[in-house]
């Protein structure tokens, strides 16, 4: 089943905490963010397999606040599976540091 283009909610879980945001997936491009971070990248789907390369960068400075990833500017790679409800369960790492390991879930909100 092809992944529908649309607006997705994102739940990101790390040992540092949980972060929530939104992402628009359209034609292989991923754009999104939350109150302090912006997500810009690309994604691909092969059957039920999903992968993405995403730059996570700070767009709004909040004193003392750090992303749940532990860094405020980092490239992440995501890999996971799409289910029949257009929910994607992911695992993420970073090619820039071995400190980053996380789980994420993308769920469609609207097309």
Buried (B, 14 or more C-beta within 10 A) or exposed (E): EEBEBBBBBBEBBBEBEEBEBBBBBEEEEBBBBBEBBBBBBEBEBEEEEBBBBBEBBBEEEEEEEEBBBBBBEBBBBBEBEBEEEBBBBBEBBBEEEEBBEBBBBBBBEEE
